[in-house]
Amino acid sequence: MIANIMDISAMIELMSSSHQEIRHASLLFLVELSRSQALGEKIVHLMLIRVKFNHHVDSFAAEKADKILKNLERFPDNIKQMAENGFLDPLLNHLTEGSEEVQMEMTSYLGELILSNDSKAYVAEKASTSIIKMVQSGNTIFRNAVFKALSQISSHHPNGKILVEKEAAAILANVLESGVEHDSIKVNTHGRRLSSNYAVYNIIHMLKNSTPDELNINLIRILLCLTKSPRSMDTIVSVVNETEASYTLIELINKPHEQVGVAVIKLLILLAPHVEKQALSARFLAKLPQQNLTLNLALLNNNVVPTILERIFLIQRNGTRTSRHATVYLEGLVGILVRFTATLYEPQMLFLSRTHNLTSVFTEMLIKTSSDEVQRLSAIGLENLSLESVETRKIPVLCPVHRGACSSETTFCLIDAKAVERLLACLDHENDEVVEASMAAICTLLDDKVDVDTSVSLLSENNAIQYVLKVVKEHRQEDRLLPASLISAFHNGNDSMK
């Protein structure tokens, strides 16, 4: 009834009276009115807020203004109106301390407000921790409201440092890795999604601007999640090409922080078929010192090998003509696999080589490629693995050459892998480096630790003499161990050996 009869604005006008008694009386009356939701909505909050901040002028008025505002806070619509008039504390208090339902309502309000940069900075300082934690909510509607609020805060660029310190990128990466559909996440008030050019461009831009290592890792984790969608992959490839981010990614490989390099490598492996520079990056990685055990272990622990093998299989199935970068990419992938065979003294590398049967992988690569470099690398990988055969053999089931229990999978035996015939075929290759690598792999069968007579006999059965004579004739500077061993066996062996 009072609301219908009385002009609330007239009462507020009395607050500006030059007579203190009138000001105080009007405030006392407004305290009572503010307890009613219907009347509270009619109070002009801007005037109350002005009084609130003038404590030094009239402490009694400021105290009563606080009381009025406190009463008004009981109703969500009033909180929103206060925030719209620049008084954000009630909204932020309810957002950080309220029930989940209240937090959701306040977060939605925050995402809809038009805030000045100062207000955005204030919100980031006071409430960013609580808002970021809400990202992990299982409620899709709630999470979308949170992202909308975060996009509001982050639009003021100085707030980026605060959000980084609160690990906003890490939490977003965790959410995406949990399986949340990234197309459902809006990143700004204009409705742009996380998979949009706008969002991907900003992520790449942050990577290119010397951000902290932990942030780089989380940004790459986000990109890795986005690559699972063909449409998002196209967006990433487009932005990487446009911004020449390849150079940045290559630089990140050499970061002292190993996890940054490993995360970049995983991203490069996925992007390489689509981007020439990324394919070159994979090959660049393969050419890094192979004996770097720290990097090799980091790659292993981040489960890179299954991805590499999957990509190799796809290239073999589809052929290198499906992409003009495929050959370079394949060379890089095989080169990365060879890295692991260079540190087989580490038990984890040995286990990896057995688990993925790298002996068979390299053996297949000798014939299933038109790339000289892939053949050369495969032969090097087989050489490294074969050198380990003596150490990994098992007795009493004997391999005729290694005199132990051998297999291509567990002891990397070239005999069991049936790689000898293919390596001999590579001796007929036009490329000297392929011949040299193949010869080196074959020569492991003539090591002092193996049964040389049996090896020579086996090689003879595979017409090695013809291949070797041709090598001696055409490649006079290569390793002479194989021809020398064959000649020695001919002079000193029994009739069967001769």
C-alpha positions in Angstrom: 0.0 0.0 0.0 2.8 2.4 0.9 4.5 1.6 -2.4 1.3 2.7 -4.3 0.7 5.9 -2.3 4.2 7.2 -1.6 6.7 8.6 -4.1 9.9 6.8 -3.2 12.0 9.2 -5.3 10.8 12.1 -3.1 12.0 10.3 0.0 15.4 9.8 -1.6 15.5 13.5 -2.5 15.3 14.2 1.2 18.6 12.5 1.6 20.2 15.5 0.0 18.6 17.9 2.5 20.9 20.4 4.1 19.3 19.6 7.5 20.9 16.6 9.1 17.8 15.6 10.9 15.8 15.3 7.7 18.6 13.3 6.0 18.7 10.9 9.0 15.0 10.5 9.2 14.7 9.7 5.5 17.4 7.1 5.8 15.7 5.5 8.9 12.5 5.3 6.9 14.3 3.8 3.9 15.8 1.1 6.1 12.3 -0.1 7.0 11.2 0.1 3.3 14.2 -1.8 2.1 13.0 -4.9 4.0 10.2 -5.3 1.5 11.0 -6.7 -1.9 8.3 -4.7 -3.7 9.5 -1.4 -2.1 13.2 -2.3 -2.4 12.9 -2.5 -6.2 11.8 1.2 -6.3 14.8 2.5 -4.4 17.3 4.3 -6.6 20.5 2.5 -5.7 22.9 5.0 -7.2 22.0 7.6 -4.6 22.5 5.0 -1.8 25.9 4.0 -3.2 26.9 7.7 -3.3 26.1 8.1 0.4 27.8 4.8 1.2 31.2 6.1 0.1 30.9 9.4 1.9 31.8 8.1 5.4 33.9 11.1 6.3 30.9 13.4 5.6 28.2 11.7 7.6 29.0 8.5 9.4 25.4 8.0 10.5 24.2 8.3 6.9 26.9 5.9 5.7 26.0 3.3 8.4 22.3 3.4 7.5 23.1 3.2 3.8 25.1 0.1 4.5 22.1 -1.3 6.4 19.7 -0.5 3.5 22.1 -2.1 1.0 22.3 -5.2 3.2 18.5 -5.5 3.3 18.4 -5.1 -0.5 20.9 -7.9 -1.0 18.4 -10.4 0.1 16.8 -10.2 -3.3 18.8 -11.3 -6.5 17.3 -8.6 -8.7 18.5 -5.9 -6.4 22.0 -7.4 -6.4 22.0 -7.2 -10.2 20.8 -3.5 -10.1 23.5 -2.7 -7.6 26.1 -4.3 -9.9 24.8 -2.4 -12.9 25.3 0.8 -10.9 28.9 0.0 -10.1 28.4 -1.6 -6.6 29.8 -5.1 -7.3 30.6 -6.3 -3.8 27.1 -7.9 -3.1 27.3 -9.8 -6.3 30.8 -11.0 -5.7 30.1 -11.9 -2.1 27.2 -14.1 -3.1 29.2 -15.6 -6.0 32.0 -16.7 -3.7 30.1 -17.6 -0.6 26.6 -18.6 -1.8 25.0 -22.0 -2.5 25.6 -23.6 -5.9 22.3 -22.2 -7.1 23.1 -18.7 -5.9 26.6 -19.0 -7.4 25.1 -20.0 -10.8 22.7 -17.0 -10.7 25.4 -14.5 -9.8 27.8 -15.9 -12.4 25.1 -15.5 -15.1 24.6 -11.9 -14.0 28.3 -11.3 -14.1 28.5 -12.6 -17.7 25.7 -10.2 -18.8 27.0 -7.0 -17.2 28.8 -4.3 -19.1 31.8 -3.6 -17.0 34.5 -0.9 -17.1 38.1 -2.1 -17.2 38.5 -1.0 -13.6 35.5 -3.2 -12.6 36.9 -6.1 -14.6 40.2 -5.8 -12.7 38.3 -5.6 -9.4 36.3 -8.8 -10.3 39.4 -10.6 -11.3 41.1 -9.7 -8.1 38.2 -10.6 -5.8 36.5 -13.6 -7.5 38.7 -15.2 -10.2 39.7 -18.1 -7.9 36.1 -19.0 -7.2 35.0 -18.5 -10.8 37.8 -20.7 -12.2 37.0 -23.5 -9.7 33.4 -23.5 -11.1 34.7 -24.4 -14.5 35.0 -28.0 -13.3 31.3 -28.2 -12.6 29.5 -31.1 -14.2 26.5 -28.8 -15.0 26.8 -27.8 -18.7 24.6 -24.7 -18.3 26.5 -23.6 -15.2 29.9 -24.2 -17.0 28.8 -22.1 -20.0 27.8 -19.3 -17.6 31.3 -19.5 -16.0 33.0 -19.3 -19.4 31.0 -16.3 -20.3 32.0 -14.6 -17.0 35.7 -15.5 -17.6 35.5 -14.1 -21.1 34.2 -10.9 -19.7 37.1 -10.7 -17.2 39.8 -11.7 -19.6 38.8 -9.1 -22.2 40.7 -6.7 -20.0 44.2 -7.8 -21.0 46.0 -7.0 -17.7 43.8 -9.6 -16.0 45.5 -12.3 -18.0 48.3 -12.4 -15.4 45.8 -13.0 -12.6 44.0 -15.7 -14.5 47.3 -17.4 -15.3 48.3 -17.3 -11.6 44.9 -18.9 -10.8 45.7 -21.7 -13.3 42.7 -21.0 -15.6 44.4 -22.7 -18.6 45.2 -25.8 -16.6 41.6 -26.2 -15.4 40.3 -25.7 -18.9 42.7 -28.3 -20.2 41.5 -30.7 -17.5 37.9 -30.1 -18.4 38.6 -30.8 -22.1 40.6 -33.9 -21.4 37.7 -35.2 -19.3 35.7 -35.5 -22.6 33.6 -32.3 -22.5 32.6 -31.2 -26.0 34.7 -28.1 -26.8 32.1 -26.7 -29.3 29.8 -26.2 -26.3 32.2 -23.8 -24.7 31.6 -20.1 -25.5 34.7 -17.9 -25.0 33.2 -14.4 -25.3 30.0 -12.5 -25.2 29.6 -12.6 -29.0 29.0 -16.3 -28.9 32.4 -17.4 -30.3 33.3 -21.0 -29.4 36.5 -22.5 -28.1 37.1 -24.1 -31.5 36.7 -20.8 -33.4 39.5 -19.0 -35.3 39.2 -16.3 -32.7 39.9 -18.6 -29.8 42.6 -20.6 -31.6 44.3 -17.5 -32.8 44.5 -16.1 -29.2 45.9 -19.4 -27.9 48.6 -19.4 -30.6 49.3 -15.7 -29.9 49.9 -16.5 -26.2 52.3 -19.3 -27.2 54.3 -16.9 -29.4 54.7 -14.3 -26.6 57.1 -16.0 -24.2 54.6 -17.1 -21.7 55.6 -19.1 -18.6 56.4 -22.8 -19.2 53.5 -24.1 -17.2 51.1 -21.9 -19.2 52.6 -23.1 -22.5 52.1 -26.7 -21.5 48.4 -26.1 -20.7 47.8 -24.1 -23.9 49.3 -27.0 -25.9 47.1 -29.5 -23.9 44.1 -27.4 -25.0 45.2 -27.5 -28.7 45.8 -31.2 -28.4 42.2 -31.7 -27.3 41.0 -29.5 -30.2 42.8 -31.6 -32.7 40.4 -34.5 -32.0 37.8 -32.8 -34.1 38.4 -32.6 -37.9 36.9 -29.1 -38.0 39.0 -27.8 -35.2 42.1 -29.4 -36.7 41.4 -27.5 -39.9 41.2 -24.3 -37.8 44.4 -24.9 -36.0 46.3 -25.7 -39.3 44.9 -22.6 -40.8 46.0 -20.4 -37.9 49.4 -22.0 -37.7 50.0 -21.4 -41.4 48.7 -17.9 -41.2 50.8 -16.9 -38.1 53.9 -19.0 -39.0 53.6 -20.4 -35.5 55.8 -23.3 -36.7 59.0 -21.4 -35.8 57.6 -20.8 -32.3 56.8 -24.5 -31.8 60.3 -25.5 -33.0 61.8 -23.1 -30.5 59.7 -24.6 -27.7 61.2 -28.1 -28.4 64.5 -26.8 -27.1 63.1 -25.3 -23.9 64.9 -26.4 -20.7 61.5 -27.5 -19.4 61.3 -31.0 -20.8 57.5 -31.2 -20.5 57.1 -28.2 -22.8 59.2 -29.9 -25.5 57.3 -33.2 -25.2 53.9 -31.5 -25.4 55.0 -29.6 -28.5 56.3 -32.9 -30.1 52.9 -34.5 -29.6 51.2 -31.5 -31.3 53.8 -31.5 -34.1 53.2 -35.2 -34.8 49.5 -34.6 -35.2 49.8 -31.4 -37.3 52.7 -32.6 -39.5 50.6 -34.3 -42.3 48.8 -30.9 -42.9 51.7 -28.4 -42.5 55.0 -28.6 -44.3 56.9 -26.8 -41.6 55.4 -29.2 -39.0 56.6 -32.2 -41.1 60.1 -30.6 -41.1 59.8 -30.1 -37.4 59.2 -33.8 -36.9 62.3 -34.5 -39.0 64.2 -31.9 -37.0 63.3 -33.7 -33.8 64.5 -37.0 -35.2 67.9 -35.3 -35.9 68.4 -34.1 -32.3 71.1 -36.1 -30.4 69.6 -39.6 -30.2 71.5 -40.4 -27.0 69.6 -37.8 -25.1 68.1 -40.2 -22.6 66.2 -37.5 -20.7 64.3 -36.4 -23.8 63.7 -40.0 -24.9 62.3 -40.9 -21.5 60.1 -37.8 -21.6 58.7 -38.9 -25.0 58.1 -42.4 -23.7 56.4 -41.3 -20.5 54.0 -39.1 -22.5 52.9 -42.1 -24.6 54.2 -40.7 -27.9 55.1 -44.0 -29.5 51.5 -45.3 -30.1 50.7 -42.1 -31.9 53.8 -42.4 -34.0 53.0 -46.0 -35.0 49.4 -45.0 -35.8 50.6 -42.2 -38.1 53.1 -44.5 -39.8 50.4 -47.1 -40.4 48.1 -44.4 -41.9 50.8 -43.2 -44.3 51.6 -46.7 -45.3 47.9 -47.4 -45.9 47.1 -44.2 -47.8 50.4 -43.8 -49.6 52.7 -40.7 -49.6 50.8 -39.2 -52.5 47.9 -38.3 -50.3 50.0 -35.4 -48.9 52.9 -33.5 -50.3 54.4 -33.5 -46.9 53.9 -37.2 -46.2 57.4 -38.4 -47.1 59.2 -35.8 -45.0 56.7 -36.6 -42.2 57.3 -40.3 -42.4 61.1 -39.8 -42.3 60.7 -37.7 -39.1 58.4 -40.3 -37.5 60.8 -43.2 -38.2 63.7 -41.1 -37.1 62.0 -40.5 -33.7 61.5 -44.3 -33.3 65.2 -44.8 -34.0 65.9 -42.5 -31.0 64.6 -45.1 -28.7 67.0 -47.8 -30.0 70.0 -45.6 -29.3 69.4 -45.9 -25.5 68.5 -49.5 -25.0 70.7 -49.7 -21.9 67.7 -48.0 -20.2 65.2 -50.8 -19.2 62.2 -48.7 -20.1 63.6 -48.3 -23.7 64.1 -52.0 -23.9 60.6 -52.7 -22.7 59.2 -50.2 -25.2 61.1 -51.8 -28.1 59.7 -55.2 -27.1 56.2 -54.0 -26.4 55.9 -52.4 -29.9 58.1 -55.0 -31.6 60.3 -52.3 -33.2 62.4 -55.0 -34.9 59.4 -56.0 -37.1 58.4 -52.3 -37.6 61.8 -51.4 -39.0 62.0 -54.6 -41.1 58.7 -53.8 -42.7 59.9 -50.2 -43.4 62.8 -51.6 -45.4 60.4 -52.6 -48.2 57.2 -50.6 -47.6 58.7 -47.2 -48.6 60.1 -45.4 -51.5 62.2 -43.1 -49.3 65.9 -43.7 -49.1 66.0 -41.9 -45.8 63.4 -44.2 -44.3 65.3 -47.2 -45.4 68.5 -45.8 -44.0 66.9 -45.0 -40.7 65.3 -48.4 -40.5 68.6 -50.2 -41.1 70.2 -48.1 -38.3 67.3 -49.0 -36.0 67.8 -52.7 -36.8 71.6 -52.3 -36.2 71.0 -50.8 -32.7 68.5 -53.5 -31.8 70.6 -56.3 -33.2 73.6 -55.2 -31.1 71.4 -55.8 -28.1 70.5 -59.4 -29.1 73.6 -60.9 -27.4 72.6 -59.2 -24.1 69.0 -60.1 -24.3 69.2 -63.7 -25.6 67.8 -66.6 -23.5 69.2 -70.0 -23.0 68.8 -73.0 -23.6 66.7 -72.6 -26.8 69.4 -71.6 -29.2 69.5 -69.2 -32.1 72.1 -70.5 -34.5 73.8 -67.2 -34.7 73.4 -65.7 -31.3 73.5 -69.0 -29.5 70.5 -68.1 -27.3 66.7 -68.0 -27.2 66.0 -65.2 -29.7 63.0 -63.6 -31.2 62.4 -60.5 -33.2 60.2 -59.1 -30.4 62.2 -59.7 -27.2 65.8 -59.9 -28.3 65.6 -58.1 -31.6 67.0 -61.0 -33.6 67.4 -60.2 -37.3 67.3 -63.9 -38.1 63.9 -64.4 -36.4 62.6 -61.2 -38.0 63.6 -62.6 -41.4 65.3 -59.2 -41.9 68.5 -60.6 -43.5 67.1 -61.1 -46.9 65.6 -57.6 -47.0 68.8 -56.0 -45.7 70.8 -57.9 -48.4 68.3 -56.6 -51.0 69.1 -53.0 -49.8 72.8 -53.6 -50.7 71.7 -53.3 -54.3 70.4 -49.8 -53.6 71.6 -46.8 -55.6 71.9 -44.6 -52.5 75.3 -45.1 -50.8 73.9 -44.2 -47.4 71.2 -46.9 -47.6 73.9 -49.4 -48.6 76.2 -48.3 -45.7 73.4 -48.6 -43.1 72.3 -52.0 -44.4 75.8 -53.3 -44.4 76.3 -52.1 -40.8 73.2 -53.9 -39.8 74.3 -57.1 -41.5 77.7 -56.9 -40.0 76.2 -57.2 -36.5 75.8 -60.9 -37.5 79.5 -61.2 -37.8 80.4 -59.8 -34.4 83.0 -61.6 -32.3 80.2 -62.5 -29.8 78.1 -64.4 -32.4 78.7 -67.7 -34.3 80.4 -66.3 -37.3 80.6 -69.6 -39.2 76.8 -70.1 -38.9 76.2 -66.4 -39.8 78.3 -66.8 -42.9 76.6 -70.0 -43.8 73.2 -68.3 -43.4 74.3 -65.4 -45.5 75.6 -67.7 -48.2 72.3 -69.4 -48.4 70.7 -66.0 -49.1 73.2 -65.4 -52.0 75.1 -62.8 -49.9 78.2 -63.4 -52.1 76.6 -61.9 -55.1 75.4 -58.9 -53.2 78.8 -58.4 -51.5 80.8 -58.7 -54.7 78.7 -56.1 -56.2 79.2 -53.8 -53.2 82.9 -54.4 -53.3 82.9 -53.5 -57.0 80.6 -50.4 -56.7 81.2 -49.1 -53.2 84.9 -49.6 -52.5 85.0 -47.3 -49.4 82.3 -49.0 -47.4 82.7 -51.2 -44.3 84.9 -54.2 -45.5 84.0 -56.5 -42.5 81.4 -58.5 -44.3 83.5 -59.3 -47.4 86.5 -59.9 -45.3 84.6 -62.4 -43.1 83.2 -64.2 -46.1 86.6 -64.5 -47.7 88.1 -65.8 -44.4 85.3 -68.3 -44.0 86.0 -69.5 -47.6 89.7 -70.1 -46.9 89.4 -71.5 -43.4 86.0 -73.3 -43.3 85.1 -76.9 -44.0 83.8 -78.1 -47.3 80.2 -77.4 -46.4 81.2 -73.8 -45.4 83.1 -73.3 -48.6 
